[in-house]
Amino acid sequence: MHAAMTVRLDEAAVAYEVNTAHIPTEPVGLADVVTVSLTPMLQLPPEPYPTPVAALLQRAHHRLLTAAGAPVS
């Protein structure tokens, strides 16, 4: 299955190159490519609660919701 898929992908790549050979393009340098982190950077929500205990509970709730692999019910 893997070999058959590899052959199909190679054929598709050749067909793409042939079909788009007439389109003028400039090569893209790797320095021009924008890189981003693969892990999302989560921000804490604003603290709308005036008391420190309520703010702590809100942060704990947010932590439980965003913990990796933690099931949320």
Backbone torsions as a table, in degrees:
resi	resn	phi	psi	omega
1	MET	NA	-44.0	-178.9
2	HIS	-63.0	-43.3	-179.0
3	ALA	-65.6	-39.7	179.6
4	ALA	-65.1	-40.5	179.2
5	MET	-67.6	-38.2	178.2
6	THR	-62.2	-42.6	178.5
7	VAL	-63.2	-43.4	-179.8
8	ARG	-64.3	-40.5	178.6
9	LEU	-66.3	-39.6	177.2
10	ASP	-63.4	-42.7	178.0
11	GLU	-64.1	-40.0	178.7
12	ALA	-65.7	-37.4	178.9
13	ALA	-65.5	-40.8	178.6
14	VAL	-66.1	-43.2	179.0
15	ALA	-62.0	-40.0	178.3
16	TYR	-62.9	-45.6	179.6
17	GLU	-61.2	-42.2	-179.8
18	VAL	-66.7	-44.2	-176.3
19	ASN	-71.2	-22.6	-177.6
20	THR	-112.0	11.0	-177.8
21	ALA	-64.3	-27.7	-177.5
22	HIS	-81.2	-9.3	-178.0
23	ILE	-86.7	119.1	179.9
24	PRO	-73.5	127.6	177.3
25	THR	-137.0	155.4	174.9
26	GLU	-102.1	141.5	178.5
27	PRO	-63.9	146.0	179.6
28	VAL	-100.3	126.5	177.5
29	GLY	-82.1	146.2	-179.8
30	LEU	-63.9	-24.3	178.7
31	ALA	-70.0	-22.4	-179.6
32	ASP	-84.4	-10.5	-177.1
33	VAL	-80.0	132.3	178.6
34	VAL	-84.6	129.4	178.2
35	THR	-107.1	143.3	178.2
36	VAL	-130.4	157.9	178.3
37	SER	-70.7	139.7	178.7
38	LEU	-79.0	-20.9	178.0
39	THR	-95.4	128.8	-179.3
40	PRO	-66.6	140.8	178.2
41	MET	-94.4	105.9	-177.6
42	LEU	-85.6	140.4	177.8
43	GLN	-109.6	143.5	176.7
44	LEU	-69.0	141.6	177.3
45	PRO	-69.2	157.7	178.2
46	PRO	-62.4	154.1	-177.6
47	GLU	-93.2	94.5	-178.7
48	PRO	-81.0	-8.4	-176.6
49	TYR	-90.4	132.5	-174.0
50	PRO	-77.3	-23.2	-176.3
51	THR	-94.7	149.1	179.3
52	PRO	-62.4	-34.5	-179.1
53	VAL	-67.7	-43.9	179.0
54	ALA	-64.4	-39.6	178.2
55	ALA	-65.1	-40.1	178.0
56	LEU	-62.7	-43.6	179.0
57	LEU	-64.2	-37.3	178.0
58	GLN	-66.1	-43.7	178.0
59	ARG	-63.3	-39.5	178.4
60	ALA	-64.3	-42.3	177.9
61	HIS	-61.3	-44.8	178.9
62	HIS	-62.3	-41.5	179.6
63	ARG	-62.1	-41.9	179.2
64	LEU	-65.9	-36.6	-179.5
65	LEU	-71.9	-30.8	-174.4
66	THR	-102.6	-1.1	179.7
67	ALA	-64.0	137.8	-176.5
68	ALA	-67.2	125.2	175.7
69	GLY	78.3	2.7	-178.6
70	ALA	-82.4	124.1	177.6
71	PRO	-71.8	139.7	179.4
72	VAL	-114.8	127.6	179.5
73	SER	-112.1	NA	NA
